[in-house]
Amino acid sequence: MFIVPLTSSISPMERTMGANAVNKTEEAEGEATFLDVFKSLVDNVKETDAQVQQDAIDLMLGDIDDLAQVQVNLEKAATAVDLLVTVKNKAVDAYNEIMRMNV
């Protein structure tokens, strides 16, 4: 039995940051800088926080029909913040490690 390799038919996934971010990374020859990644993480935190704030207003006004979606949006926001903080901490740790190196 012959197994067809999947790598020949799989194309790379696009990042889910929007059209502008994809164009910027294509201009940089497909390599995303740390600044691009960090900006996208910050933008993601801002977007999810705005959605949570809107959900809170809608909940207070009684315009929410699906409470499960509110909980999902809260978890997305919490996960986005956790990811941003983790990446920031790793970057600071890497910077501190570089600064401790002897020249």
Backbone hydrogen bonds, N-H to C=O, Kabsch-Sander energy under -0.5 kcal/mol:
donor,donor_aa,acceptor,acceptor_aa,energy
4,V,2,F,-0.6
9,S,6,L,-1.1
10,I,6,L,-0.8
11,S,9,S,-0.6
17,M,15,R,-0.6
18,G,15,R,-0.6
22,V,18,G,-1.5
23,N,19,A,-2.3
24,K,20,N,-2.2
25,T,21,A,-2.0
26,E,22,V,-1.9
27,E,23,N,-1.9
28,A,24,K,-1.3
29,E,26,E,-1.2
30,G,25,T,-2.2
31,E,28,A,-1.4
32,A,30,G,-0.6
37,V,33,T,-2.0
38,F,34,F,-2.9
39,K,35,L,-2.7
40,S,36,D,-2.1
41,L,37,V,-2.0
42,V,38,F,-2.4
43,D,39,K,-2.7
44,N,40,S,-2.2
45,V,41,L,-2.1
46,K,42,V,-2.4
47,E,43,D,-2.6
48,T,44,N,-2.5
49,D,45,V,-2.3
50,A,46,K,-2.2
51,Q,47,E,-2.0
52,V,48,T,-2.1
53,Q,49,D,-2.5
54,Q,50,A,-2.3
55,D,51,Q,-2.4
56,A,52,V,-2.2
57,I,53,Q,-2.0
58,D,54,Q,-2.7
59,L,55,D,-2.5
60,M,56,A,-2.2
61,L,57,I,-1.9
62,G,58,D,-0.8
63,D,58,D,-2.8
64,I,58,D,-0.6
67,L,65,D,-0.6
70,V,66,D,-1.0
71,Q,67,L,-2.0
72,V,68,A,-2.3
73,N,69,Q,-2.4
74,L,70,V,-2.1
75,E,71,Q,-2.3
76,K,72,V,-2.4
77,A,73,N,-2.2
78,A,74,L,-2.4
79,T,75,E,-2.6
80,A,76,K,-2.5
81,V,77,A,-2.2
82,D,78,A,-2.4
83,L,79,T,-2.4
84,L,80,A,-2.2
85,V,81,V,-2.6
86,T,82,D,-2.3
87,V,83,L,-2.5
88,K,84,L,-2.4
89,N,85,V,-2.6
90,K,86,T,-2.3
91,A,87,V,-2.3
92,V,88,K,-2.4
93,D,89,N,-2.5
94,A,90,K,-2.4
95,Y,91,A,-2.4
96,N,92,V,-2.7
97,E,93,D,-2.2
98,I,94,A,-2.2
99,M,95,Y,-2.3
100,R,96,N,-1.4
101,M,97,E,-0.6
101,M,98,I,-1.0
